Amino acid sequence: MLDEQGAQNYWGKQVEKGGMEPCHYLNKWQDKYAFEIRTSVFRRSDFRGLKKIVDIGCGVGDYTAKMFKLIDSDAHIVGFDFPFNIEIARKKHRDLKNIVFKEGSVPDENIESDIKSADAVIMTTVYTHLTPDSREILLGYFEKMKSGAKMFILEYFPEVVPEFQKNQAHKIVESSKEVQVRFINHGLQVLEVRPVNYIDSFLFFHWGKNWFVYFITKWLDNFVRVFKYYRSKYKLIIFTR
Ligand SMILES: C[S@@+](CC[C@H](N)C(=O)[O-])C[C@H]1O[C@@H](n2cnc3c(N)ncnc32)[C@H](O)[C@@H]1O
């Protein structure tokens, strides 16, 4: 696994490759599908009554901006990421006055202090990219969250980590059970495990990454959605402090 400097360099290179869209797959159609499916798992009721939400590893702010549509009108979101992503996020979402983008990566005392006063923390596809040390430090920050505050983590959390996901430089995948036990050991309780019905990579991988596969995948997704498949590899796990 990369160390903290290595991780920063890795994400910096993604910006060089991806311009204003540096995260995820760097393919327009697969990214569009991922964005739509992943963000559709959040509901307005998840954020009702929450005034301050902290988005850790907000990237260029696209998911943050989507969450912004679900929060109360008097609420605000603070998004943290490396400076090169924050620079883009500020440009892309300058109209959204209730989002503040701040430079900062775990470990960081500003992140710690914003987490302490937050009503909720969000992390979308960030946790697996944190070094083991950063994970432990972040979990320590969560121990200091307000009682009753929520923690939303959307991630690739399979039941069993497949071989091909092991020994990668830029991520360490944990199973759904592993992550729940870890968070519980740091004083959080599981409120809900919400599966993300997600069939993205199969056809994109076999048939190519193009608009046709995007539409076929979206169409097939309507059928998959009828069933809540709790073994889905992507999950939104909602914890409370
Ligand atoms: C897959 S992207 C997800 C970005 C965004 N949350 C989204 O869903 O589009 C992972 C993000 O984690 C950020 N990241 C990696 N290590 C981090 C750290 N130690 N602290 C904060 N963010 C980090 C990266 O810069 C990158 O923006």
The ligand as a MOL file (V3000), in Angstrom:
LIG
                    3D

  0  0  0     0  0            999 V3000
M  V30 BEGIN CTAB
M  V30 COUNTS 27 29 0 0 0
M  V30 BEGIN ATOM
M  V30 1 C -12.4670 7.5890 -5.6210 0
M  V30 2 S -12.2140 9.2570 -5.1540 0 CHG=1
M  V30 3 C -13.8010 9.6880 -4.4900 0
M  V30 4 C -14.0560 11.1730 -4.5030 0
M  V30 5 C -15.4610 11.5830 -4.0980 0
M  V30 6 N -15.7490 11.2410 -2.7340 0
M  V30 7 C -16.4630 10.9520 -5.0350 0
M  V30 8 O -17.1960 10.0540 -4.6080 0
M  V30 9 O -16.4630 11.3560 -6.2100 0 CHG=-1
M  V30 10 C -11.2100 9.0970 -3.6680 0
M  V30 11 C -10.8620 10.4320 -3.0640 0
M  V30 12 O -10.2110 10.2440 -1.8180 0
M  V30 13 C -9.2570 11.2820 -1.6850 0
M  V30 14 N -8.2870 10.8980 -0.6510 0
M  V30 15 C -7.3320 9.9440 -0.7210 0
M  V30 16 N -6.6270 9.9120 0.4300 0
M  V30 17 C -7.1710 10.8580 1.2440 0
M  V30 18 C -6.8870 11.3170 2.5580 0
M  V30 19 N -5.8950 10.7960 3.2920 0
M  V30 20 N -7.6500 12.3080 3.0760 0
M  V30 21 C -8.6570 12.8500 2.3430 0
M  V30 22 N -8.9660 12.4630 1.0990 0
M  V30 23 C -8.2300 11.4800 0.5540 0
M  V30 24 C -8.6830 11.4070 -3.0800 0
M  V30 25 O -8.0250 12.6270 -3.2950 0
M  V30 26 C -9.9320 11.2580 -3.9330 0
M  V30 27 O -10.5260 12.4950 -4.2000 0
M  V30 END ATOM
M  V30 BEGIN BOND
M  V30 1 1 1 2
M  V30 2 1 2 3
M  V30 3 1 2 10
M  V30 4 1 3 4
M  V30 5 1 4 5
M  V30 6 1 5 6
M  V30 7 1 5 7
M  V30 8 2 7 8
M  V30 9 1 7 9
M  V30 10 1 10 11
M  V30 11 1 11 12
M  V30 12 1 11 26
M  V30 13 1 12 13
M  V30 14 1 13 14
M  V30 15 1 13 24
M  V30 16 1 14 15
M  V30 17 1 14 23
M  V30 18 2 15 16
M  V30 19 1 16 17
M  V30 20 1 17 18
M  V30 21 2 17 23
M  V30 22 1 18 19
M  V30 23 2 18 20
M  V30 24 1 20 21
M  V30 25 2 21 22
M  V30 26 1 22 23
M  V30 27 1 24 25
M  V30 28 1 24 26
M  V30 29 1 26 27
M  V30 END BOND
M  V30 END CTAB
M  END
